[in-house]
């Protein structure tokens, strides 16, 4: 059974410390289960002349929802960024999931002309939040 992340009602988090706390909570879950988790970061960067802001309320979250079975939580960070978290994932599965999301985001970028960025970081029981955040931001690349 699929659940809807209800992204439209998600509070937009602007404080980096709040995000770190949410990641730490997920990291504790990973440690307790002895599993690996993951963070996936998606950012949409609208061009001023594109007038595509409404896509953030429809198309990006639809892509996320189609792939939500793999994730425990979705957070909106600032206006145009999403952070997906899971506390149980295998590295091979993560590559498949991210590849699928990446293809869908590339298609969206080609159709709309908006800039989309994607970053991924594994959560392992011996990680610290700061290291995870650094790896996440260092992994960000432009999708389209």
C-alpha positions, 0 to 999 in steps of 0.5 A, a space after each residue: 500500500 502506497 502512502 502519500 507524503 502530503 508534501 503540500 502540507 509539509 512545513 518548510 524548514 529554513 534552519 540548518 540545525 533543525 535539518 541536522 536534528 532530523 538527520 541525527 534522528 534518522 541516524 539513531 534509527 540506523 544505529 539501532 537497527 544496525 542497517 544503512 540508511 540514505 539521504 537524497 537531496 533535490 533542489 529546484 532552481 527556477 530561472 527568473 524568466 521561466 515562471 515555473 514555480 507552480 511545478 514545485 507544487 506538482 511535478 517534483 513532488 509527484 516524482 518523489 511520491 512515485 518513489 516514496 516506497 523507499 523512503 521513511 521521511 520527506 522534508 521541505 528545506 527552504 522553498 525549493 529543496 527536498 530531503 528524503 530519508 530512509 533508515 534501511 537501504 542497500 547500496 545497490 538498491 539506492 543506486 537503482 532508486 537514485 538512477 530512476 529519480 535522476 532520469 525522471 528529473 532530467 526529463 522534467 528539466 528538459 521539458 521545463 528548462 528549470 535547473 535541478 540538482 541532486 545529491 546523495 549520502 549513505 547513512 552508516 552506524 559509525 557516521 556523524 551528522 556533520 560528515 553526512 551533511 558534508 558528503 551530501 553537499 559535496 555529492 550535489 550535481 546538476 541534473 539538468 
